[in-house]
Amino acid sequence: MIQAYWLPKDAAEVQCLTDLGRIVEVFQSKQGLLWVDFETPTSEETNLLADAFSFHPVAVQACREVTSQPLVHSYDGYLFMVIHAVNIQSAVAIVDTLEVDIFWSRSFVLTHHSVPVKSLSDMGDLCEKDGRRVLSRGADFFTHALVDKIIDNFTPTLDRIEYLIEEAELQIFRRPTDLLLQHLVDLKQTASHLMRIASAQRDVVGRITRGEFAPITKQAMAYWLEAYDHLVRLVQTTESQRDLINTARDTYVSVVSNRMNEIMKVLTIIATIFMPLTFIVGLYGMNFQHMPEISWKWGYPFALTLMAGVTGWMMWFFRRKKWI
């Protein structure tokens, strides 16, 4: 689906464009500011990036493929950016990376994404309600607004991960299981993935804030600097969460090992108690002819009393040593 919002120069309202021919015509006129959004495009619609909009084949090919890292490149008269949004599933801690490709010049912003992205959908709704306020400040402000909304969506994801870490820490002491350990591994992979994405996006926005690209005005630079600071904080948060997950995993191993030691201690005490009892039973089970206790009337009660006494003495000894 291709949809566009166009604010002509000195116009009072934003026009919503759906006809492809009209969109291309406005794009080529370079008048006002045009935002074109390619949402879940078909292969034929993606081909329009090269055929109708004349973007560089390398950039168009990047739109066709899944780019693992955010990036920014400068082409003749426009910038090409790849930014990643995130979406965490409700049941598990697996993060879906939602790639957003952005073509950006002074007169247009074109976004391309293979799946719906909430940040862009919200921006589309905002353009329909108050498009002039959104588009009137220029492409650099509008692109910042898009990127900033994508960055803001990291926060609920990180909050969700923090909640899952706290739940895992409580469960470690209640009932450590193999499933919990796998859950901690998934959380670590999630945090590491988020840290890589946030770090790469920090570098992308950092290049913009250093003034490497022409479309950024001085007025918009302060907003891009704020987005850069936000990404720096996100990277620090993901690093902290990864360390917390490592600590929780180490705690899990310690708790499981501690419980195993407790079990082995109990089993060892039981085996130790039965060792002298086994000796007594084996001694009186030899059935030699000349054994005084065999023909003794109180031999059987004596053997039982002896075993009970040995057991009681060993229990007292273990308690005195604080082994039990």
HUPE-V109899 format. One record per residue. SS is DSSP state (H for helix, E for strand, - for the rest). PHI is phi in degrees with one decimal (999 if undefined). NEAR is the number of other ideal C-beta (glycine too) atoms within 10 Angstrom. Layout:
{{SS:PHI:NEAR} {SS:PHI:NEAR}}
This chain:
{{-:999:11} {E:-117.7:18} {E:-137.3:15} {E:-138.1:24} {E:-126.6:23} {E:-126.6:24} {E:-111.6:23} {-:-63.7:15} {-:-62.4:8} {-:63.0:7} {-:-84.2:15} {-:-91.7:7} {-:-134.0:9} {-:-88.9:24} {E:-99.4:15} {E:-93.6:13} {E:-111.4:21} {-:-123.6:10} {-:-78.2:10} {H:-62.7:14} {H:-60.0:9} {H:-67.2:13} {H:-62.0:22} {H:-64.8:18} {H:-61.6:11} {H:-66.0:20} {H:-59.6:21} {H:-72.6:13} {H:-72.7:12} {-:56.6:13} {-:-108.1:14} {-:72.0:18} {E:-130.2:25} {E:-117.7:24} {E:-113.9:26} {E:-112.3:24} {E:-117.5:22} {E:-95.8:22} {E:-104.8:18} {-:43.7:10} {-:-73.2:19} {-:-79.3:11} {H:-61.3:7} {H:-65.3:8} {H:-68.6:16} {H:-64.8:18} {H:-61.3:13} {H:-63.7:19} {H:-58.8:24} {H:-90.8:15} {H:-76.0:12} {-:-96.3:15} {-:-101.5:17} {-:59.0:12} {-:-78.8:20} {-:-62.5:16} {H:-58.1:9} {H:-64.9:10} {H:-66.9:20} {H:-65.8:21} {H:-64.0:12} {H:-63.3:18} {H:-70.9:22} {H:-72.3:14} {-:-102.4:8} {-:-87.8:9} {-:-90.3:14} {-:-74.7:13} {-:-130.3:13} {-:-61.2:23} {E:-156.8:16} {E:-146.0:20} {E:-132.8:14} {E:-103.8:13} {E:-117.2:13} {-:-68.6:6} {-:91.1:11} {E:-156.3:24} {E:-109.3:23} {E:-120.6:21} {E:-122.5:24} {E:-119.5:23} {E:-120.5:27} {E:-110.5:24} {E:-94.8:24} {E:-127.2:20} {E:-145.6:16} {E:-97.1:21} {-:-71.4:10} {-:-73.8:5} {-:-91.6:6} {-:-127.9:12} {-:-100.0:23} {-:-88.6:13} {E:-97.9:21} {E:-89.0:11} {E:-90.2:16} {E:-107.0:20} {E:-79.9:20} {E:-125.2:21} {E:-97.2:23} {E:-127.9:20} {E:-100.1:24} {E:-147.9:22} {-:-139.7:19} {-:-69.5:15} {-:-108.0:19} {E:-153.1:23} {E:-135.6:26} {E:-121.1:24} {E:-112.9:23} {E:-137.0:25} {E:-149.4:21} {-:-79.7:17} {-:-131.3:12} {-:-62.0:12} {-:-122.0:23} {H:-57.7:13} {H:-59.3:22} {H:-74.2:20} {H:-63.4:12} {H:-63.9:12} {H:-67.3:21} {H:-63.5:19} {H:-61.7:10} {H:-66.5:16} {H:-65.1:23} {H:-70.5:12} {H:-84.7:10} {H:-145.2:11} {H:-65.5:21} {H:-63.8:13} {H:-64.7:12} {H:-75.3:21} {H:-98.0:24} {-:-70.9:15} {-:-84.1:17} {-:115.1:18} {H:-67.3:23} {H:-67.2:24} {H:-67.9:18} {H:-67.1:23} {H:-63.5:25} {H:-61.1:22} {H:-61.0:19} {H:-62.9:22} {H:-63.6:27} {H:-64.7:16} {H:-65.3:17} {H:-64.8:23} {H:-64.9:22} {H:-60.3:14} {H:-73.4:17} {H:-67.7:24} {H:-61.3:13} {H:-60.1:12} {H:-64.3:19} {H:-66.6:19} {H:-63.0:12} {H:-63.3:16} {H:-64.2:23} {H:-60.6:15} {H:-63.6:11} {H:-65.6:20} {H:-64.1:19} {H:-62.1:12} {H:-63.5:12} {H:-65.3:22} {H:-63.0:16} {H:-67.3:10} {H:-70.7:17} {H:-57.4:21} {H:-86.4:10} {H:-85.7:9} {H:-154.3:9} {-:-71.4:19} {-:-130.0:13} {H:-63.1:8} {H:-63.7:10} {H:-65.2:19} {H:-62.1:17} {H:-63.4:10} {H:-62.3:19} {H:-65.4:24} {H:-63.8:13} {H:-62.2:15} {H:-62.9:23} {H:-65.1:18} {H:-61.3:15} {H:-63.6:24} {H:-63.1:26} {H:-65.8:15} {H:-64.4:16} {H:-62.2:25} {H:-65.7:19} {H:-64.0:17} {H:-65.6:24} {H:-63.9:26} {H:-65.9:18} {H:-65.9:19} {H:-69.7:27} {H:-60.7:21} {H:-67.0:15} {H:-63.0:20} {H:-66.4:27} {H:-61.9:16} {H:-63.4:16} {H:-68.0:24} {H:-69.6:17} {-:-80.2:12} {-:77.5:11} {-:-75.5:12} {-:-125.1:16} {-:-68.7:13} {-:-61.1:19} {-:-83.6:23} {-:-89.4:13} {H:-64.2:8} {H:-65.3:11} {H:-82.4:19} {H:-60.1:16} {H:-61.6:10} {H:-70.4:18} {H:-66.8:22} {H:-63.7:14} {H:-64.8:14} {H:-64.7:21} {H:-63.1:21} {H:-61.4:13} {H:-62.1:19} {H:-66.7:23} {H:-60.4:15} {H:-66.3:14} {H:-64.2:23} {H:-62.6:19} {H:-63.0:12} {H:-65.7:20} {H:-65.6:24} {H:-62.9:15} {H:-62.8:14} {H:-66.6:22} {H:-63.6:19} {H:-64.4:11} {H:-63.9:19} {H:-66.5:25} {H:-61.2:13} {H:-64.2:12} {H:-63.9:22} {H:-65.7:18} {H:-63.1:11} {H:-64.4:16} {H:-58.9:21} {H:-62.1:13} {H:-65.7:12} {H:-64.7:14} {H:-62.5:16} {H:-64.4:10} {H:-63.6:11} {H:-66.5:11} {H:-64.9:10} {H:-63.5:10} {H:-63.6:10} {H:-64.0:10} {H:-63.9:10} {H:-65.4:12} {H:-62.7:11} {H:-64.7:10} {H:-66.2:11} {H:-62.8:15} {H:-61.9:9} {H:-64.5:10} {H:-66.4:12} {H:-63.3:16} {H:-79.8:14} {H:-61.6:10} {H:-66.5:15} {H:-64.1:16} {H:-64.5:12} {H:-62.6:12} {H:-63.7:14} {H:-62.9:12} {H:-66.7:9} {H:-63.0:11} {H:-84.0:16} {-:-98.1:7} {-:-77.6:8} {-:60.0:7} {-:-69.1:6} {-:-67.3:6} {-:-103.1:6} {-:-122.3:13} {-:-57.1:7} {-:-72.9:12} {-:-66.6:13} {-:-94.3:9} {-:-77.8:11} {-:-63.3:7} {-:-98.2:9} {H:-64.7:14} {H:-65.5:12} {H:-60.9:10} {H:-62.4:13} {H:-64.1:16} {H:-64.7:11} {H:-64.5:11} {H:-60.6:14} {H:-65.5:18} {H:-66.5:11} {H:-65.2:10} {H:-62.1:16} {H:-62.6:14} {H:-62.9:10} {H:-63.6:11} {H:-67.6:17} {H:-63.3:13} {H:-62.6:10} {H:-64.3:10} {H:-65.2:14} {H:-67.9:10} {H:-63.8:8} {-:-80.2:8} {-:61.0:6} {-:-87.4:11} {-:-135.1:9}}
